[in-house]
Amino acid sequence: MLRLLVRETALAMDVLPHALVPHRLAHKISTYNCYTNRLCTQPADQANLVHGANGYSRHWPFEHILRHHRRYRMTEDAEEIQMRKVAVYLFGFGGSRSEDEAGQA
């Protein structure tokens, strides 16, 4: 389901003028970024809990996920910032919405 939502948003990014993408799709991009990173790293975190200290050795494939994919939770902004972007869109804390966005909501 998440893959289809990401593809739908990518299609919308292709159709919209480049200047409108951050204004109309930022909340979707932040939502999908947050959840895809969690979806990727949660199983690795659970596997690491099961294996304990051995989970950090390079003998296990989930060590690579812990090492490399966990940083994506921070590089695009921390999860808290991503959630704040979504809250700004949902609750209108970021100022007034444009008439186009108000009509679509």
Secondary structure, DSSP 8 states (H G I E B T S, - for coil): -HHHHHHHHHHHHHHS-GGGHHHHHHHHHHHHHHHHHHHHHHHHHHHHHHHGGGGGSTTSHHHHIIIIITTHHHHT--HHHHHHHHHHHHH-TTS---HHHHHH-
